[in-house]
Amino acid sequence: MLGRRGFFNREDQYPKRSSKFCAGDGKGVIRLIDVMTGEVRHILEAHDCAVASLSFEPENGNLISVNCDGNSISWDISEGREIK
């Protein structure tokens, strides 16, 4: 679901006990934000078009992002890097 500003924002898509929130924008950039401090922890850049979907994997907490072309990337959010 895209919000008014193009950011993905769905409560059921992030771990319930997490202190992190992620937001993807229309340029393909994802920001991982600490909800307690409001600080941007990581800026993830790998998509070449708008981020269409974001979801945390329930098993390990990794982030999966999908762009407007349907390409997906798995992210290690503790390190702020793409998992290859």
C-alpha positions as CSV (number, residue, x, y, z in Angstrom):
1,M,0.0,0.0,0.0
2,L,1.4,3.4,-1.0
3,G,0.8,6.3,1.3
4,R,0.0,9.8,0.1
5,R,3.6,10.7,-0.3
6,G,4.6,7.4,-2.0
7,F,5.9,5.8,1.2
8,F,4.9,2.3,2.1
9,N,3.2,2.3,5.5
10,R,1.4,-0.8,6.7
11,E,1.4,-1.7,10.4
12,D,1.1,-5.5,9.8
13,Q,4.3,-5.5,7.7
14,Y,6.9,-4.9,10.4
15,P,7.7,-6.8,13.6
16,K,5.4,-6.0,16.4
17,R,8.2,-5.6,19.0
18,S,10.6,-3.8,16.7
19,S,11.8,-0.3,17.3
20,K,12.5,0.1,13.6
21,F,10.3,1.4,10.8
22,C,11.1,1.5,7.1
23,A,9.8,3.8,4.4
24,G,10.4,3.5,0.7
25,D,10.1,6.4,-1.7
26,G,9.4,7.1,-5.4
27,K,13.1,7.2,-6.2
28,G,13.8,3.7,-5.0
29,V,15.4,4.7,-1.7
30,I,14.5,3.0,1.6
31,R,15.1,4.6,5.0
32,L,15.3,2.5,8.1
33,I,14.2,4.6,11.0
34,D,14.5,4.1,14.8
35,V,11.0,4.9,16.1
36,M,12.3,5.6,19.6
37,T,14.7,8.4,18.5
38,G,13.4,9.3,15.0
39,E,17.0,8.8,13.7
40,V,17.5,7.4,10.3
41,R,19.7,4.3,10.9
42,H,20.3,3.2,7.3
43,I,19.6,4.5,3.9
44,L,19.2,1.6,1.5
45,E,19.8,2.3,-2.2
46,A,19.6,-0.4,-4.8
47,H,16.3,0.1,-6.7
48,D,16.2,2.1,-9.9
49,C,12.5,3.0,-9.6
50,A,9.8,3.5,-7.0
51,V,9.6,1.2,-4.0
52,A,6.2,-0.6,-4.4
53,S,6.3,-3.0,-1.4
54,L,8.2,-3.6,1.9
55,S,7.9,-6.6,4.2
56,F,9.9,-8.0,7.1
57,E,10.6,-11.8,7.0
58,P,9.0,-13.3,10.2
59,E,11.8,-15.9,10.6
60,N,14.9,-13.6,10.6
61,G,13.6,-10.0,10.5
62,N,15.3,-9.3,7.1
63,L,13.6,-6.8,4.9
64,I,12.3,-7.6,1.5
65,S,11.7,-4.7,-0.9
66,V,10.0,-4.8,-4.3
67,N,10.3,-2.0,-6.8
68,C,7.8,-0.8,-9.5
69,D,9.3,-3.3,-12.0
70,G,8.7,-6.2,-9.7
71,N,12.4,-6.7,-8.8
72,S,13.0,-7.8,-5.2
73,I,15.9,-7.3,-2.9
74,S,16.6,-8.9,0.5
75,W,18.2,-6.6,3.1
76,D,20.1,-7.3,6.3
77,I,18.7,-4.4,8.3
78,S,21.1,-4.8,11.2
79,E,24.0,-4.1,8.8
80,G,22.1,-1.9,6.3
81,R,23.2,-3.9,3.3
82,E,21.8,-6.0,0.5
83,I,22.0,-9.8,0.9
84,K,23.3,-11.3,-2.2
